Amino acid sequence: MIYYVLKDIFKGRSIGKRLIGLKVVDKNNNNDVPGTIRLMLRNITILIISKGAKSIEE
C-alpha cells in the first residue's frame, strides 16, 4: 500500500507510466509535476474509490 500511495512522487511517474511514456502533471501548468502532498492525496483517493467499487461488485 505504501508503494501505491508514493508511486508517482518521482517526477510524476510510476514504473508503469515510465514504461509507456506518461506522467502526472499539474492541471494549472502542464509542465509541472504536482507537489508530493497533492500526488499522495490523488493516489489515496484513487485507492479508496477502487476499494469501494470492488465492495459494490461483491
Secondary structure, 3 states (H helix, E strand, C coil): CHHHHHCCCCCCCCHHHHHHCCCCCCCCCCCCCCCHHHHHHHHHHHHHHHHHHHHHHC
